[in-house]
Amino acid sequence: MATAIQANPAVSNQALWTSRAMRAIVVLFLLMDAGIHLATPAPVLQAMNQLGFPLNVTVTIGVIELVCTALYVIPATSILGAVLLTGYLGGAVAAHMRVGNPLFEAYIFPTLVGALLWGGLLLIDFRLRALLTPRR
């Protein structure tokens, strides 16, 4: 059975394992973040207050993050998951920017997660690489 992410025969073992490591880091972070949203400990509730979100959306945000992460993990829907997670991370950047949070928390960390997210796919999916390669 063919998967949606078709590894290019020219993809080296090193690129394949680098991709897996990058995607694993992203998935582990997102699962931890979703779990924290679902558990709603006091620091999460404080952060939600600081960011101006109603406390009753915390679990919903965690569920949405879990669904998007699951789509990212499933090979047939990984690109859809990546697009949705990019939107999720963009929302996090916007929320943190709005309240003036520190540079690392507001911009750098979500951007790094997004770069790992897409980089892991770009290393092994030749169709995605072809789609995103600049045309002459």
PASEBA-1860 file (N, C-alpha, C; in nm, 3 decimals):
! residues 136
1> MATAIQAN> 0.084/-0.118/0.000/0.000/0.000/0.000/0.089/0.125/0.000 ~ 0.065/0.218/-0.089/0.144/0.340/-0.100/0.098/0.440/0.005 ~ 0.192/0.517/0.058/0.158/0.620/0.154/0.152/0.754/0.083 ~ 0.090/0.852/0.150/0.077/0.985/0.090/0.213/1.053/0.079 ~ 0.300/1.032/0.179/0.434/1.088/0.169/0.517/0.982/0.099 ~ 0.556/1.010/-0.021/0.633/0.914/-0.098/0.779/0.955/-0.088 ~ 0.856/0.874/-0.023/0.997/0.903/-0.011/1.061/0.895/-0.149 ~ 1.135/0.996/-0.184/1.206/0.999/-0.310/1.313/0.891/-0.306
9> PAVSNQAL> 1.323/0.810/-0.411/1.428/0.708/-0.409/1.567/0.767/-0.387 ~ 1.585/0.894/-0.422/1.715/0.959/-0.405/1.736/1.011/-0.263 ~ 1.635/1.000/-0.176/1.649/1.048/-0.039/1.743/0.954/0.035 ~ 1.842/1.012/0.094/1.941/0.931/0.165/1.886/0.884/0.299 ~ 1.951/0.783/0.353/1.915/0.735/0.486/1.930/0.845/0.589 ~ 2.033/0.927/0.573/2.057/1.037/0.665/1.942/1.138/0.661 ~ 1.894/1.172/0.542/1.782/1.264/0.529/1.655/1.204/0.590 ~ 1.635/1.076/0.568/1.518/1.008/0.623/1.519/1.012/0.775
17> WTSRAMRA> 1.632/0.980/0.835/1.639/0.979/0.981/1.638/1.120/1.039 ~ 1.695/1.216/0.969/1.688/1.355/1.013/1.544/1.402/1.012 ~ 1.471/1.366/0.906/1.329/1.400/0.897/1.250/1.340/1.013 ~ 1.275/1.214/1.040/1.204/1.147/1.150/1.233/1.214/1.283 ~ 1.359/1.252/1.305/1.396/1.318/1.430/1.329/1.454/1.442 ~ 1.329/1.530/1.333/1.266/1.662/1.335/1.116/1.650/1.364 ~ 1.051/1.558/1.295/0.907/1.540/1.315/0.877/1.487/1.454 ~ 0.963/1.401/1.508/0.942/1.349/1.643/0.950/1.460/1.747
25> IVVLFLLM> 1.046/1.550/1.732/1.060/1.663/1.824/0.932/1.747/1.822 ~ 0.883/1.776/1.702/0.760/1.855/1.688/0.642/1.784/1.754 ~ 0.625/1.657/1.723/0.511/1.582/1.776/0.518/1.573/1.928 ~ 0.636/1.546/1.983/0.649/1.538/2.129/0.616/1.672/2.194 ~ 0.664/1.781/2.137/0.631/1.912/2.193/0.480/1.938/2.187 ~ 0.420/1.910/2.071/0.277/1.937/2.055/0.191/1.849/2.146 ~ 0.230/1.724/2.164/0.157/1.636/2.255/0.168/1.685/2.399 ~ 0.287/1.730/2.437/0.304/1.785/2.571/0.220/1.910/2.590
33> DAGIHLAT> 0.222/1.998/2.490/0.145/2.122/2.498/-0.005/2.094/2.504 ~ -0.052/2.001/2.421/-0.194/1.965/2.423/-0.231/1.904/2.557 ~ -0.145/1.818/2.610/-0.172/1.757/2.741/-0.183/1.860/2.850 ~ -0.097/1.960/2.844/-0.103/2.067/2.945/-0.234/2.144/2.931 ~ -0.276/2.171/2.807/-0.404/2.240/2.788/-0.521/2.156/2.840 ~ -0.515/2.026/2.819/-0.623/1.939/2.865/-0.625/1.926/3.017 ~ -0.507/1.928/3.080/-0.500/1.914/3.226/-0.533/2.043/3.298 ~ -0.520/2.154/3.230/-0.546/2.290/3.281/-0.489/2.316/3.421
41> PAPVLQAM> -0.357/2.302/3.438/-0.299/2.339/3.568/-0.302/2.492/3.584 ~ -0.276/2.537/3.705/-0.284/2.679/3.737/-0.200/2.767/3.644 ~ -0.075/2.729/3.607/0.002/2.816/3.516/-0.065/2.835/3.380 ~ -0.134/2.731/3.331/-0.204/2.744/3.202/-0.319/2.842/3.217 ~ -0.392/2.831/3.325/-0.504/2.923/3.348/-0.454/3.066/3.362 ~ -0.340/3.083/3.427/-0.280/3.217/3.439/-0.242/3.271/3.301 ~ -0.179/3.185/3.220/-0.138/3.227/3.086/-0.259/3.262/3.001 ~ -0.366/3.184/3.012/-0.487/3.213/2.935/-0.544/3.348/2.976
49> NQLGFPLN> -0.543/3.377/3.105/-0.589/3.508/3.153/-0.501/3.619/3.097 ~ -0.369/3.599/3.102/-0.277/3.701/3.053/-0.298/3.727/2.904 ~ -0.323/3.619/2.828/-0.340/3.633/2.684/-0.480/3.681/2.645 ~ -0.570/3.685/2.741/-0.704/3.735/2.714/-0.802/3.632/2.661 ~ -0.772/3.504/2.680/-0.862/3.398/2.636/-0.953/3.357/2.752 ~ -1.080/3.327/2.724/-1.167/3.276/2.830/-1.116/3.139/2.877 ~ -1.127/3.112/3.005/-1.075/2.989/3.061/-1.145/2.864/3.008 ~ -1.269/2.879/2.964/-1.343/2.762/2.916/-1.299/2.713/2.778
57> VTVTIGVI> -1.208/2.783/2.712/-1.160/2.738/2.581/-1.030/2.659/2.590 ~ -0.975/2.648/2.710/-0.846/2.582/2.727/-0.850/2.437/2.678 ~ -0.951/2.361/2.719/-0.962/2.221/2.678/-0.988/2.212/2.528 ~ -1.070/2.302/2.476/-1.098/2.303/2.332/-0.971/2.325/2.252 ~ -0.887/2.416/2.297/-0.759/2.442/2.230/-0.673/2.316/2.233 ~ -0.671/2.246/2.346/-0.595/2.122/2.356/-0.645/2.015/2.262 ~ -0.778/2.003/2.249/-0.836/1.903/2.158/-0.804/1.937/2.013 ~ -0.815/2.064/1.978/-0.782/2.107/1.841/-0.636/2.076/1.810
65> ELVCTALY> -0.550/2.103/1.906/-0.408/2.075/1.886/-0.382/1.925/1.869 ~ -0.451/1.843/1.946/-0.437/1.697/1.932/-0.484/1.649/1.795 ~ -0.596/1.701/1.748/-0.648/1.662/1.618/-0.551/1.702/1.506 ~ -0.502/1.825/1.512/-0.406/1.872/1.410/-0.277/1.790/1.415 ~ -0.232/1.756/1.534/-0.111/1.674/1.548/-0.134/1.535/1.492 ~ -0.250/1.478/1.518/-0.283/1.345/1.463/-0.282/1.349/1.311 ~ -0.337/1.456/1.253/-0.336/1.469/1.107/-0.193/1.480/1.055 ~ -0.107/1.545/1.130/0.034/1.560/1.090/0.107/1.425/1.095
73> VIPATSIL> 0.072/1.343/1.192/0.140/1.214/1.209/0.097/1.112/1.104 ~ -0.028/1.117/1.061/-0.078/1.022/0.962/-0.021/1.060/0.825 ~ 0.053/0.969/0.762/0.118/1.003/0.635/0.023/1.059/0.528 ~ -0.096/1.005/0.516/-0.188/1.050/0.411/-0.238/1.193/0.434 ~ -0.232/1.241/0.557/-0.285/1.375/0.588/-0.178/1.467/0.649 ~ -0.052/1.430/0.634/0.054/1.506/0.701/0.064/1.651/0.653 ~ 0.043/1.674/0.526/0.052/1.812/0.475/-0.065/1.895/0.527 ~ -0.184/1.839/0.529/-0.298/1.909/0.588/-0.270/1.939/0.735
81> GAVLLTGY> -0.218/1.842/0.808/-0.182/1.864/0.947/-0.080/1.975/0.963 ~ 0.020/1.977/0.873/0.123/2.082/0.879/0.063/2.220/0.854 ~ -0.029/2.229/0.759/-0.095/2.358/0.730/-0.175/2.404/0.853 ~ -0.252/2.313/0.912/-0.333/2.348/1.029/-0.246/2.384/1.149 ~ -0.138/2.310/1.169/-0.048/2.342/1.280/0.024/2.475/1.258 ~ 0.051/2.508/1.133/0.111/2.638/1.103/0.015/2.750/1.144 ~ -0.112/2.731/1.116/-0.212/2.828/1.161/-0.220/2.836/1.312 ~ -0.214/2.721/1.377/-0.217/2.716/1.524/-0.097/2.793/1.581
89> LGGAVAAH> 0.022/2.767/1.528/0.142/2.836/1.576/0.136/2.985/1.545 ~ 0.080/3.021/1.430/0.063/3.163/1.397/-0.030/3.232/1.496 ~ -0.135/3.163/1.537/-0.225/3.218/1.638/-0.154/3.238/1.771 ~ -0.066/3.144/1.805/0.012/3.157/1.929/0.104/3.279/1.921 ~ 0.168/3.298/1.806/0.255/3.414/1.789/0.174/3.543/1.804 ~ 0.059/3.549/1.738/-0.024/3.669/1.744/-0.071/3.698/1.887 ~ -0.112/3.594/1.958/-0.160/3.613/2.096/-0.048/3.663/2.186 ~ 0.070/3.609/2.171/0.183/3.652/2.255/0.232/3.791/2.216
97> MRVGNPLF> 0.227/3.823/2.087/0.265/3.957/2.042/0.172/4.062/2.099 ~ 0.044/4.029/2.101/-0.058/4.123/2.145/-0.034/4.170/2.288 ~ 0.015/4.081/2.374/0.036/4.119/2.514/0.181/4.155/2.542 ~ 0.266/4.152/2.439/0.405/4.195/2.456/0.494/4.098/2.530 ~ 0.473/3.970/2.511/0.558/3.869/2.575/0.699/3.874/2.519 ~ 0.794/3.815/2.591/0.935/3.820/2.547/0.956/3.760/2.408 ~ 1.064/3.803/2.346/1.096/3.766/2.209/1.096/3.614/2.187 ~ 1.164/3.538/2.274/1.174/3.394/2.255/1.038/3.328/2.261
105> EAYIFPTL> 0.961/3.364/2.362/0.828/3.304/2.382/0.731/3.343/2.271 ~ 0.738/3.467/2.228/0.640/3.518/2.133/0.672/3.485/1.988 ~ 0.798/3.488/1.951/0.833/3.475/1.809/0.922/3.356/1.778 ~ 1.031/3.346/1.850/1.137/3.252/1.812/1.093/3.106/1.829 ~ 1.040/3.070/1.946/1.006/2.930/1.969/0.900/2.878/1.874 ~ 0.786/2.947/1.856/0.687/2.896/1.760/0.741/2.890/1.617 ~ 0.828/2.983/1.581/0.887/2.982/1.447/0.980/2.863/1.430 ~ 1.056/2.830/1.533/1.143/2.712/1.527/1.062/2.583/1.516
113> VGALLWGG> 0.953/2.575/1.590/0.866/2.457/1.581/0.810/2.445/1.440 ~ 0.765/2.557/1.383/0.714/2.557/1.246/0.820/2.516/1.145 ~ 0.943/2.564/1.165/1.052/2.527/1.073/1.083/2.378/1.082 ~ 1.083/2.323/1.202/1.105/2.179/1.217/0.990/2.100/1.155 ~ 0.869/2.150/1.175/0.748/2.086/1.123/0.756/2.071/0.971 ~ 0.782/2.181/0.902/0.789/2.178/0.756/0.919/2.117/0.706 ~ 1.029/2.144/0.775/1.157/2.088/0.734/1.156/1.936/0.733 ~ 1.092/1.877/0.833/1.082/1.733/0.839/1.008/1.673/0.721
121> LLLIDFRL> 0.907/1.744/0.674/0.834/1.698/0.555/0.912/1.723/0.427 ~ 0.974/1.839/0.418/1.047/1.875/0.296/1.165/1.783/0.268 ~ 1.224/1.729/0.372/1.339/1.640/0.353/1.302/1.511/0.280 ~ 1.179/1.465/0.294/1.144/1.333/0.239/1.036/1.336/0.132 ~ 0.963/1.444/0.120/0.853/1.447/0.023/0.894/1.528/-0.099 ~ 0.932/1.458/-0.205/0.981/1.526/-0.324/0.872/1.608/-0.392 ~ 0.745/1.568/-0.378/0.636/1.646/-0.440/0.619/1.781/-0.370 ~ 0.630/1.780/-0.239/0.621/1.905/-0.162/0.739/1.995/-0.195
129> RALLTPRR> 0.856/1.938/-0.205/0.975/2.015/-0.244/0.958/2.077/-0.381 ~ 0.903/2.000/-0.474/0.882/2.052/-0.610/0.779/2.164/-0.610 ~ 0.679/2.151/-0.527/0.574/2.253/-0.517/0.629/2.384/-0.462 ~ 0.720/2.374/-0.367/0.772/2.493/-0.299/0.902/2.547/-0.358 ~ 0.957/2.479/-0.458/1.080/2.527/-0.522/1.047/2.644/-0.613 ~ 1.123/2.753/-0.602/1.098/2.869/-0.688/1.113/2.832/-0.835 ~ 1.025/2.886/-0.917/1.028/2.862/-1.062/1.112/2.969/-1.129 ~ 1.172/2.932/-1.241/1.253/3.031/-1.317/1.171/3.093/-1.424
END
